[in-house]
């Protein structure tokens, strides 16, 4: 009887999002009601919530619990729901279990009802039905824009450079002189010594102008990052500077580690650090079969890929650290595959060491650091 009373005291809402329509699925724990509204019509959303309360004969001040899958819309819907008194959950879509026995039918209605059932189970105490996304504050989310834009610009820069090389290869020119490029294009000869055709030269000039614009934006963002770190005006910037004390970890990597992970996430143990980065091991043990499937890759892909890259830098610039010695003893004597496996293990352990360094001030054993910067930070 107590469980029935508890279910009747909650209005459950699952929202299936799309660019044109939102499908709303309401329940009091027993019956289901569905409605469609125009996407981003927040006034209509509030009206439907009130209408559902009346339809299920619930009190006007009944608790409302909602959920939707994390995706393109981000967290603004979550913030609106929280503002109108709705307890909302943003769910990792990849963590929702589905039937794999046959070809699965997929419609918004089926997905919405599945989401609603999972929400009811979650509120009933089964927290393993899915993974709930940790929602950053507005400031924390906005702070991630700088390095993500820089990442996108670097990819765009590579695209422009590759396009220029491709256009030149069409005429038998394999080497590119980036210094004084526009003058060089006017003088360089094709495979037969003749000047490049006029239209190719014009296209190369326009492509180079776009490349220069991207380069200027990249330099501007990097300059802004350096200025913000030097000012040490906020706690995240102090953490960025703190990571930069360690040899092998530069400004760009420190910035990403802090803004994507350590600057706003709270971890209780090393297992949570590994899981958040997707570097946790995934064993497969059934009967007599016992093997390792590799890392989960379920966390932040930016942190994961950067951690592996920085792990190689750590091996190079921190040769006397305990972590480097462990890698050398266990993996360095093997082949290429063994070293690739080992560097992923180093990446996971390094993230854990960095977390302890930031939270507890514990310098990784045997690591070299910038003592002058340490004094400046007051440690």
C-alpha positions in Angstrom: 0.0 0.0 0.0 2.9 2.4 0.8 4.4 1.8 -2.6 1.1 2.5 -4.4 0.7 5.7 -2.4 4.2 6.8 -3.3 3.6 6.2 -7.0 0.4 8.2 -7.0 2.3 11.1 -5.4 4.6 11.5 -8.4 3.9 12.6 -12.0 6.4 11.0 -14.3 7.3 12.6 -17.6 9.5 11.3 -20.4 10.3 13.7 -23.3 11.3 12.3 -26.7 13.0 15.2 -28.4 13.3 16.0 -32.1 13.9 19.2 -34.2 10.2 19.7 -35.1 8.1 17.8 -32.5 8.4 16.8 -28.9 6.5 13.8 -27.7 5.5 13.8 -24.0 4.7 10.6 -22.1 3.1 11.1 -18.7 2.3 8.5 -16.1 1.2 8.3 -12.5 2.9 4.9 -12.1 -0.1 3.0 -13.6 -1.6 4.7 -16.6 0.2 6.3 -19.5 -0.8 9.5 -21.4 1.0 10.8 -24.5 0.9 14.2 -26.2 2.8 15.9 -29.0 3.8 19.5 -29.0 5.9 21.8 -31.1 9.6 21.7 -30.4 10.8 24.3 -27.9 7.2 25.4 -27.1 7.8 25.9 -23.4 4.5 27.4 -22.6 2.7 24.5 -24.1 4.9 22.1 -22.1 3.9 23.7 -18.9 0.2 23.5 -19.9 0.5 19.8 -20.7 2.1 19.2 -17.3 -0.8 20.9 -15.6 -3.3 19.0 -17.8 -1.7 15.7 -16.9 -2.1 16.5 -13.2 -5.8 17.0 -13.7 -6.1 14.0 -16.0 -4.5 11.7 -13.4 -6.4 13.5 -10.5 -3.2 14.5 -8.8 -2.7 17.5 -6.5 -1.6 20.8 -8.1 1.6 20.7 -6.0 2.5 17.0 -6.8 6.1 16.2 -7.5 7.0 16.0 -11.1 10.0 13.9 -12.3 11.1 14.1 -15.9 13.8 12.8 -18.1 15.2 13.1 -21.6 18.2 11.7 -23.5 21.3 13.8 -23.7 21.9 15.0 -27.3 21.9 18.0 -29.6 19.7 20.2 -27.4 22.2 20.1 -24.5 21.1 21.2 -21.1 18.9 24.3 -21.6 15.7 22.1 -21.4 17.0 20.8 -18.1 17.5 24.3 -16.8 14.1 25.4 -17.8 12.5 22.3 -16.2 14.4 23.0 -13.0 13.3 26.6 -13.0 9.6 25.6 -13.1 10.0 23.1 -10.2 10.4 19.8 -12.2 13.0 17.3 -11.0 14.7 16.5 -14.3 17.2 13.8 -15.3 19.4 14.0 -18.4 20.1 10.4 -19.4 23.0 8.9 -21.4 21.2 7.3 -24.3 23.9 4.7 -24.8 23.3 3.3 -21.3 19.7 2.3 -21.9 19.3 -1.4 -22.4 17.3 -2.7 -25.4 16.2 -6.2 -26.6 18.9 -7.7 -28.9 17.1 -11.0 -29.7 15.7 -9.8 -33.0 15.5 -6.8 -35.3 14.3 -4.0 -33.1 11.4 -1.7 -34.0 12.2 1.9 -33.4 9.7 4.8 -33.3 9.4 7.9 -31.1 6.4 6.3 -29.4 8.3 3.1 -28.5 11.4 4.9 -27.4 9.3 7.4 -25.3 7.5 4.6 -23.5 10.7 2.8 -22.8 12.2 5.9 -21.4 9.1 6.4 -19.2 9.3 2.8 -17.8 13.0 3.2 -17.1 12.2 6.5 -15.3 9.6 4.8 -13.1 12.1 2.0 -12.2 14.8 4.5 -11.5 12.6 6.5 -9.1 11.6 3.2 -7.5 15.2 2.6 -6.4 16.7 0.8 -9.4 19.6 3.2 -10.2 21.3 0.7 -12.5 18.7 1.0 -15.3 20.7 3.8 -16.9 23.5 6.4 -16.4 22.5 9.9 -15.4 24.5 12.7 -17.0 26.2 15.2 -14.6 24.8 18.6 -15.7 27.4 21.4 -15.5 26.4 25.0 -14.5 26.1 27.7 -17.1 29.5 29.0 -16.3 31.1 25.5 -16.4 29.5 24.7 -19.7 30.5 28.1 -21.2 34.1 27.6 -20.1 34.4 24.6 -22.4 33.7 26.6 -25.5 37.3 28.0 -25.9 39.2 24.7 -26.2 36.5 23.0 -28.2 36.5 25.9 -30.7 40.3 25.6 -30.8 40.0 21.9 -31.5 37.6 22.5 -34.4 39.8 25.3 -35.8 42.9 23.0 -35.8 40.9 20.4 -37.8 39.8 23.1 -40.2 43.5 24.2 -40.6 44.5 20.7 -41.5 41.7 20.6 -44.1 42.9 23.8 -45.8 46.5 22.6 -45.8 45.6 19.2 -47.3 43.5 20.9 -49.9 46.4 23.1 -51.0 48.7 20.1 -51.2 46.2 18.2 -53.2 45.8 21.0 -55.7 49.6 21.2 -56.2 50.0 17.4 -56.5 47.6 17.6 -59.5 50.4 19.3 -61.4 53.3 17.2 -60.1 54.3 19.5 -57.2 54.9 17.5 -54.0 56.6 20.1 -51.8 55.0 23.2 -50.4 56.8 26.4 -49.3 54.5 28.0 -46.7 56.8 30.9 -46.1 55.9 33.5 -48.7 53.4 31.1 -50.2 51.6 33.6 -52.5 54.9 34.6 -54.1 56.1 31.0 -54.3 52.9 30.0 -56.1 53.5 32.5 -58.9 57.1 31.2 -59.4 56.9 27.5 -58.9 56.9 25.3 -62.0 54.7 22.3 -62.8 56.1 18.8 -63.7 57.2 20.1 -67.1 58.6 23.4 -65.8 55.7 25.6 -67.0 53.9 28.0 -64.7 50.8 26.8 -62.8 47.5 27.5 -64.7 45.8 30.8 -63.8 42.6 29.3 -62.2 44.7 26.9 -60.0 46.7 29.9 -58.8 43.5 31.8 -58.0 42.0 28.9 -56.1 45.3 28.4 -54.2 45.3 32.1 -53.2 41.7 31.9 -51.9 42.4 28.7 -50.0 45.5 30.2 -48.5 43.6 33.3 -47.4 41.1 31.0 -45.6 44.0 29.2 -44.0 45.5 32.5 -42.8 42.2 33.5 -41.3 42.0 30.2 -39.3 45.6 30.6 -38.2 44.8 34.1 -36.9 41.9 32.8 -34.9 43.9 30.0 -33.5 46.7 32.4 -32.4 44.1 34.7 -30.9 42.5 31.9 -28.8 45.9 30.7 -27.6 46.9 34.2 -26.6 43.7 34.5 -24.6 44.3 31.2 -22.9 47.8 32.3 -21.9 46.5 35.6 -20.5 43.8 33.9 -18.4 46.2 31.4 -17.0 48.7 34.1 -16.1 46.0 36.1 -14.3 45.1 33.2 -12.0 41.8 35.0 -11.4 39.6 31.9 -11.0 39.9 28.5 -9.4 39.9 26.6 -12.7 42.8 28.8 -13.9 44.7 28.1 -10.7 44.2 24.4 -11.4 45.4 24.8 -15.0 48.6 26.5 -13.7 49.0 23.8 -11.0 49.0 21.0 -13.6 51.6 23.0 -15.7 54.0 22.6 -12.8 54.6 19.0 -13.8 57.1 18.4 -16.6 55.5 16.9 -19.7 52.1 18.6 -19.2 51.7 21.9 -21.1 49.1 24.7 -21.2 46.8 23.2 -23.8 46.6 19.7 -22.2 46.2 21.3 -18.7 43.3 23.4 -20.0 41.4 20.5 -21.5 41.9 18.3 -18.4 40.5 21.0 -16.1 37.7 22.3 -18.3 36.5 18.8 -19.4 37.0 16.9 -16.2 38.8 18.1 -13.0 37.5 21.7 -13.0 33.8 20.8 -12.3 33.5 17.1 -11.6 33.8 15.7 -8.1 35.3 12.2 -7.8 35.3 10.0 -4.7 37.8 7.4 -5.7 40.2 6.3 -8.5 37.5 4.1 -10.1 35.3 7.1 -10.8 38.2 8.9 -12.5 38.9 5.9 -14.8 35.2 5.5 -15.6 34.7 9.2 -16.4 37.6 9.0 -18.9 36.5 5.7 -20.4 39.8 4.1 -19.5 38.3 1.5 -17.1 39.0 -2.1 -18.0 36.2 -4.4 -19.2 36.8 -8.0 -18.2 34.9 -10.9 -19.8 34.7 -13.9 -17.5 32.3 -16.7 -18.1 32.9 -20.3 -17.1 36.4 -21.2 -17.9 36.8 -18.2 -20.3 38.5 -15.2 -18.7 40.0 -12.5 -20.8 40.2 -8.7 -21.0 38.2 -6.8 -23.6 40.1 -3.6 -23.4 39.0 -0.2 -22.1 35.3 0.7 -21.9 35.5 4.0 -24.0 32.4 5.1 -22.2 33.6 8.4 -20.8 34.8 11.7 -22.2 36.5 11.1 -25.5 38.5 14.3 -25.4 40.0 13.5 -22.0 40.6 9.9 -23.1 42.5 10.6 -26.3 44.5 13.4 -24.7 45.4 11.3 -21.7 47.0 8.7 -24.0 48.9 11.4 -25.9 50.2 12.9 -22.7 51.1 9.5 -21.4 53.8 9.3 -24.1 55.0 12.8 -23.1 55.1 11.7 -19.5 57.3 8.7 -20.4 59.7 11.1 -22.3 59.8 14.0 -19.9 59.4 12.2 -16.6 62.0 9.4 -17.0 62.5 9.0 -13.2 58.9 8.9 -12.1 57.5 5.8 -10.6 54.9 5.5 -13.3 57.6 5.7 -16.1 59.7 3.0 -14.3 56.6 0.8 -14.1 56.0 1.1 -17.8 59.6 0.4 -18.7 59.8 -2.7 -16.6 56.5 -4.2 -17.6 55.9 -3.1 -21.2 58.9 -1.4 -22.8 60.6 -4.7 -23.5 57.7 -6.1 -25.6 56.7 -5.3 -29.1 54.7 -2.4 -30.5 51.4 -3.9 -29.5 52.6 -4.5 -25.9 53.7 -0.8 -25.7 50.4 0.4 -27.0 48.6 -1.6 -24.4 50.9 -0.4 -21.7 50.5 3.3 -22.6 46.8 3.1 -22.1 47.4 1.7 -18.6 49.8 4.6 -18.0 47.2 7.1 -19.2 44.7 5.8 -16.7 47.2 5.8 -13.8 48.4 9.3 -14.8 44.8 10.7 -14.7 44.5 9.3 -11.2 47.8 10.8 -10.1 46.7 14.2 -11.6 43.4 14.0 -9.7 45.3 13.3 -6.4 47.7 16.1 -7.2 44.9 18.6 -7.7 42.7 17.5 -4.8 45.3 16.5 -2.2 48.5 18.2 -3.4 50.3 14.8 -3.7 53.0 15.1 -6.3 53.4 11.9 -8.4 56.2 9.9 -7.0 59.5 10.7 -8.6 58.0 13.3 -10.9 60.0 16.5 -11.8 58.2 19.8 -11.4 58.7 23.5 -11.8 59.7 24.6 -8.2 59.4 28.3 -9.1 55.9 28.0 -10.3 55.1 25.9 -7.2 56.2 28.7 -5.0 54.1 31.2 -7.0 51.1 29.0 -6.5 51.7 29.0 -2.8 52.3 25.3 -2.4 
